[in-house]
Amino acid sequence: MRKKLIAPLVVTTALITASLPFQNVLAEQPAQVESHAVKQWNEKANVPLFVKEKKAVKRPSSTAEDALNYLQQNKEKVSIKNPKADLKKKKSVKDELGMTHVRFNQTKNGVPVEGAEIIVHYNSDNEITVVNGAYNEEVETSKLNTTPAISIEKAVQVAKSSTNAPSNLDQAPTSELVVYPFEGKNQLTYKVNVNFLGDEPGNWFVFVDATSGKVVDQYNAIMDAGHYKTQTGTGTGVLGDHRLLHMTKSKAEKEGTIFQLADYSHDGLEGILTYDYSKNYLDLFSNNSAAFKSEFAEPAVDAHYNSEQVYDYYLSEHGRNSLDDKGMPIQSVVHYGDNYNNAFWNGTYMVYGDGDGEFFIPLSASLDVAAHEMTHGVTSNSANLIYRFQSGALNEAFSDIFGALIDDSDWEIGEDIMAPAAVADGRTSLRSLSDPSKYPVGAAYVPYGNGEGKYPSHMDEYYDLPAGLDNGGVHINSSIINHAAYLTAQDIGREKLGQIYYRALTQYLTPTSDFSDARQAIVQSAVDLYGEDSAEVEGAKAGFDLVGIME
């Protein structure tokens, strides 16, 4: 029995560093899209909002209706002129502390405004304590026409053409009508997501003008970084580790009895599935016995095993059921490409190259790499941080931070996958949270920093990169947030750091959050969990103070 990899597309991000000085791991945007690089956001687009009530406001309930009533009653305080008309409920979550978090999208005539979200936070006594997010004041007062002149089908055709997408896509493109703030004006666009594998994998977000049909902006969010009874089996990983695996046993017409890396043993989870890209199409990785011992099987064994370890962490530490918290399947693809020195999350599954044996060994061998990629899935299903500039750097940082928390032997990322030539050249990991500046950035990035050409540990060393390089520094400037987390952990420990950062990611951050917003969200999360004057709050503040991200 074979299963094809078919699942709905969400959003994407990827792993690999922007600065490794070799092969195809440089985080650069393709030359053909540089003309669409972001120049500036509108001055009044997605204005940050953080209102902390000095005295909690008692409310009759903690529903979306009540949250809107509060915003309407306090519209001058929150600087939103007509909340009831302009905000649409996205979701409401009650957490383990009894707090309720109601998240809204800003809309214009019912059309979502890209990146603009407001969250109202209630404590366990139905008291509103904080309102945060971002709001587009200019859209609110404009007379923007929100009736499209072109069809969705036309927009998708334009998007596919602009990204040089192959004729046969792995997943059907998705499209949504949005108001997009870009280069001094707010434009009605179709936000089209085009996703494909191949020699140059893409997870493109293309904003097509809904009136003219022209491309306004686009970016690639991939950066060159029937059920069966489940039984146990074994396997050997890339580094020789003996792995206990969950798999299924089935019969196929020609092969007879086969064993597949498909784990259906977890209640409420659709499965942990590992696929082989080297086949003509994506097959579940299979073997004729329950012992996966061949060299060819090693990357699949590690991908399958590590996926379960990350799933178990999020479930046991944070009560999260898979990447979407709804039990979505956790899917991995191994043997991707030819000597492919990368790994990435494409919005549906993790994809691992085998490396070239000189700089990287198979990338699925690293637990922190798997944790990094899967955390991108968590982010896309929570804060959904836009993969550009500071919000994109936060996206990368949270993946690195949880990678280091789950693989808790050190504060390095990717130390298990570096091959002999990289180690001989002094590159013993991809990135370091404890000492970011131990590694150089690529030559293309040096002119945009302080001249020293190292990964930054402080805002004084920030790289002011254009959108055409590493999506504005998502893999480079992320190291500042990485280092802040490391410093906080030295005060409060790994476990509490994970609790605070997870809460900030899932309950406070919004798509356009920047470093300053992250500080507010993380400090407030520490207040929620441990109290206003706690050592944990002081530790969270100190981490940001020491990297130059102040109040």
Protein Blocks (a to p, Z undefined) as FASTA:
>chain_A
ZZddddddfbdcdfbdckbcghjlbccddfklmmmpcfbdcfkgoiacddddfbacddfb
fcfklmmmmmmmmmmmnopablmlmpccfbdcddfkopacddddddeehiacehiacddd
ddfkopafbdcddddfklmmmccdfbdfbdfklmmmmmmmmnopafbdfbdcdddddddd
eehiacdddddddddedjbdcdddddddfklopafbdcdfbdckbccdddddddddfkop
acdddddddddfklopadddddfkbghiabdcdddfkbmbdcddddfbfbdfbfklmmmm
mmmmmmmmmmmmmmmmnopgcjkonopacdddehiajhiabdddehjaccddebjolmpc
cfklpmklmmmmmmmmmmmmmnopacehjllmmmmmmmmmmmmmmmmmbccehklmccfk
lmmnopabfbdfklmmlpccdfklmmmmnonopacfbfklpccddfklgghommmmmmmm
mmmmmmmmmmnojklmmmmmmmmmmmmpcfklcfklmmmmmmmmmmmmnojkbmklmmmm
mmmmmnopaZZ
